[in-house]
Amino acid sequence: MQPSIRHFFASTGVSLDVTDLIIEVAWESQKEERPTTPEGLLLHDAHLLEGGKYFEIIKSLITGSVRGQSL
């Protein structure tokens, strides 16, 4: 069984507030809607720029990893 991301961050000393922000930004970065946090917007736009013509493939991999899926 894989530990949750919250457990991982807690074990490395990251506060719950920072962990919640990381999860929110990661979630926002892969959504179709405009992110609500500046960090989410920055990461979302970076995914668009980085992905170029491969955006749909990269987005699928990111979405799967956020959901805890493996290849």
Backbone torsions as a table, in degrees:
resi	resn	phi	psi	omega
1	MET	NA	134.5	179.7
2	GLN	-84.2	138.0	175.2
3	PRO	-70.3	152.2	179.3
4	SER	-72.1	159.9	178.9
5	ILE	-63.6	-35.0	177.3
6	ARG	-62.0	-42.6	178.8
7	HIS	-64.2	-42.4	179.3
8	PHE	-59.7	-50.6	-179.3
9	PHE	-63.1	-39.7	178.2
10	ALA	-61.4	-38.8	-178.6
11	SER	-69.8	-18.1	178.2
12	THR	-100.8	4.4	175.4
13	GLY	89.0	9.4	178.4
14	VAL	-77.6	133.7	-178.0
15	SER	-67.9	159.7	179.4
16	LEU	-63.3	-38.0	178.6
17	ASP	-61.7	-45.1	-179.6
18	VAL	-67.8	-40.4	177.7
19	THR	-59.6	-45.1	178.6
20	ASP	-60.9	-39.9	178.6
21	LEU	-65.5	-43.0	178.8
22	ILE	-59.5	-45.3	-179.6
23	ILE	-65.3	-42.8	179.3
24	GLU	-62.0	-44.7	-179.3
25	VAL	-65.0	-43.5	178.6
26	ALA	-61.7	-41.8	179.2
27	TRP	-65.2	-46.6	-178.8
28	GLU	-63.5	-32.1	-174.4
29	SER	-65.9	-22.2	-176.5
30	GLN	-108.9	5.7	179.4
31	LYS	-87.8	156.0	178.3
32	GLU	-74.0	-31.5	-178.8
33	GLU	-74.0	163.9	177.8
34	ARG	-71.2	127.5	179.4
35	PRO	-60.2	154.9	-178.6
36	THR	-96.7	-18.7	178.6
37	THR	-101.7	150.0	177.0
38	PRO	-60.3	-37.0	179.8
39	GLU	-66.7	-40.7	177.7
40	GLY	-63.7	-40.9	178.3
41	LEU	-63.8	-44.3	179.2
42	LEU	-61.0	-46.6	-179.3
43	LEU	-68.8	-39.3	177.6
44	HIS	-59.0	-49.5	-179.8
45	ASP	-65.0	-36.6	177.6
46	ALA	-63.2	-38.6	177.0
47	HIS	-62.4	-41.2	179.7
48	LEU	-63.5	-45.4	-179.4
49	LEU	-68.2	-42.7	-177.1
50	GLU	-67.9	-37.5	-174.8
51	GLY	-72.5	-34.1	-177.9
52	GLY	48.7	-128.9	-178.4
53	LYS	-73.2	-11.8	179.4
54	TYR	-100.0	14.4	-174.8
55	PHE	-53.7	-45.8	-176.2
56	GLU	-62.9	-38.3	178.1
57	ILE	-67.4	-47.5	-179.7
58	ILE	-62.8	-42.7	180.0
59	LYS	-61.5	-40.3	178.5
60	SER	-62.7	-41.6	178.7
61	LEU	-66.1	-42.0	178.9
62	ILE	-65.0	-46.5	179.9
63	THR	-59.0	-44.7	179.1
64	GLY	-62.4	-41.1	-178.9
65	SER	-69.4	-35.6	177.8
66	VAL	-65.4	-34.4	179.9
67	ARG	-83.0	-2.4	178.3
68	GLY	84.8	14.4	179.4
69	GLN	-83.0	157.6	176.6
70	SER	-117.7	167.4	178.5
71	LEU	-68.7	NA	NA
